[in-house]
């Protein structure tokens, strides 16, 4: 079935990109096992270390010196428990 899209000159050159990051269940499961423990995460932006306090399907919450960091799981390169 075809849908007619009204002509909009401003939308003519705008790409319709949808970025999909699949859930990496292995990384999520590994992080869940590390809740409460200190870890080092290497991300695409650098290294973070802290205590794993919460794990969701798309991010992990690390706490370091009473500050919380939300790290996208898609950005994690490797994990090392201390």
Buried (B, 14 or more C-beta within 10 A) or exposed (E): EEEEEEEEEEEEEEEEEEEEEEEBEEBBEBBEEBEEEBBBBBBEEEEBBBBBEBBEEEBBBBBEEEEEBEBEBBEBEEBEEE
